[in-house]
Structure formats: C-alpha cells, structure tokens
Amino acid sequence: MLRTNYPRILYKYFTIDLCKYFLFALLSLMVLIFVIDLIELFRRSANKVGVNHLVKANFMDILGMASLKIIGNAQKILPFAALIGSIACFNQWRKKNYYVISKSSGISLWKILSPILVTFFFFGLLSIILLSPFSNLLMKKYDNIQTTFFGKQNLNTFTFDTKGFWIKQVSQKKNLIINANKIDEKLNSIFDVNIFVYNYKKVFEKRISAKKAKFTSDKLLLFDVKITDDKSNVSIFKKYSYLINFDSKSLNVATLQPSKIFIFDYPNYLINMKSYGLNISKHLLHFFKLICQPFLIISMILLSASLMLKSSERKVEVGIVSLSLVVGFALYFIGDFIFALGSSEKLPPLLAGFGPTLIGLFSGCYLISDIDEIKALNKK
C-alpha cells in the first residue's frame, strides 16, 4: 500500500512546492510593476502644466488607476513568474537532492514534471478564460478615467463595429455622420456609403447614399449619388462632393484593440473585419499568441528544469541560474520580435503566432528527454 501511494504523494509535494515559488514570484513581480505604474502616473499627472480643462488627479485617483491594471499585468507576466519561480524551486531541489533521490528510486524526470505541467497548463487556461475578460472590463474603466484626467487625442479615424464604419466630419458648418459597409485603406476609398447631414443646430437635413466615396486632402468625392432630404424628395447625381478637413494620407480605422477582445468573441470579430475589407493580421496574431499562453508557461518550466537539474551538484551555480534566465527571457523577447514581423506582414500570422512558443516547447521537451536518456544509459 505504501509503494502504491508513494509516487502520488511525491508528485503532489513537488507540484505544490513549485506552485508556492510561482505564486511568490508572481506576487513580487506584480508589486514591482504596480510601483512602476504609480511612478509613471504621477509623472503624467505632474506634466499637465497649463491644462485647465482636465480634472486634476489626486493620490487616491492615481492609486485607483494603477490598481485597475493589476489583473492585466498579472496575465502578461505569468510566463516570467513561471520562469523565475521554477528556477528558484529547481535550485532548491538540487541543493536538497530531491531529484537525485527520486531518480535513484526509479522515478524519471518526466514523471516528476508531468503533473506539474498539467497543473500549469490549467493555470494558463484559467488566465485566458477568467483573467482576460475581467482584465478587459477593468481596462475599459481605466481608459475612461484616463480620458478624464489626461485627455484623449482626437484623430480622424473610422470606428468599426458590426454595422460597418462610422466617422464624424464637419463641412462648412454642417455636421456629417458617415457610414460605410466596406473600406479600402490603401486607396482612401469607402463603399456603400450613407451620409447623414445635420445643420449647426443638430437638426437633420438630408441623407446621402453613394456606391463609392474617396477622401482627398480637402474633399470627400462621392460617386453614383442619391440624396433624400427631410421632406423625402429624391435627387440623383453621378458625382457629388463635400469640403472637409481630412489631413491624413491614408484612412485610419479604429478597431478594438486585440487585447480588449474576449477570446470567445475573436472568431466572429475577425470574420466581420475580413468581410469589411480590414487587415486582420494584427488581431489574428494576438489571438494565436493568447492561445499559446499555456504552452509558453510550460516551455518556461521545461527549459529551466532542463538547465537547472542537469547537474546534480548541490552548490549554487550562478552561471546556470543566469543561463536559465537568459534563455527564458530570450524566448519571450524573440517571440515579440517575430510577432512584430508578423504584424508588419513579413511573416505569415500562423508562423509568427505559434512559431516561437512551439520552438521553446519542443526544445524543452528534447532537453528533458536527453537528461532522462543519459541517466538510463549510465544505469546500463
């Protein structure tokens, strides 16, 4: 009976031990980032010299804003916390000969790590399913408060939603609300256009429908136009134009930031973006990166285990610890670099999204298998 329960108790102890180090590393990093956010918000608050139309933020306001970012920051630093926590934990295992004793009892490193990897895989899933939507809600509140205290830059951008694109423009004391069903950012053109015209008193005057519209530096050119006034009189023109102030060289579309979309809403949102002619590369990359989060956490643990437990010496080797940190951080930052290449469409989204994490995962698996194989050969 003792032999049957022994491995289960051992696996449970090892898993709980690593979780403790992970949570301690996560808490330490969260406190550090919270302090950095506080300092940055204080700096931004102090730089509002001569700005009278914005509300002045006091200490409690800034503290509340920094607190709203805690959940989002926690989700981002999970791989780093797994890396640092696992390095510290495996270093203690080596000092206390835990791995050596387990190995001499016939328990391989894969058997030790398997329940740990399963546990941290579920941590990664929970971060996507639970932390991500909660973080999105808090970040929306943070953005609203940030606009109140620090203002928001006004841009000539189209707002995208499930009913197409929307923008507000002014033309000779007329307010134009422009809606389009499709857009071509490269040609500065929009299609299936509806323009609602209001006077300076915000009273509706007419509706303009056009098959196509093109933005220039000072005009909005409309083609195949149908105009319906407030008395339902209809006029048809081949071409029509409005004087507007549009300085941008290309159209800007204000889509939801990828980090603010709930993972289960991603497929529908991406389908809508593609149907309206928008470039989905950036959003698709973030979706792939989000899916890879559990596997990235596992990769960090595998890489640190393969480096920290390769040597059975009890003394602390600064070189091995440093190498483990460098390898883990390099994997993360190389992933960000490849992600940037994918965003600029120099790499396919699938390769840029999954590539770095899969490289780290397969490398970790290979190194762990190599350690176990060496030990098996030594026994023979």
Order of alpha helices (4+ residues) and beta strands (2+ residues): alpha-alpha-alpha-alpha-alpha-alpha-alpha-beta-beta-beta-beta-beta-beta-beta-beta-alpha-alpha-alpha-alpha-alpha
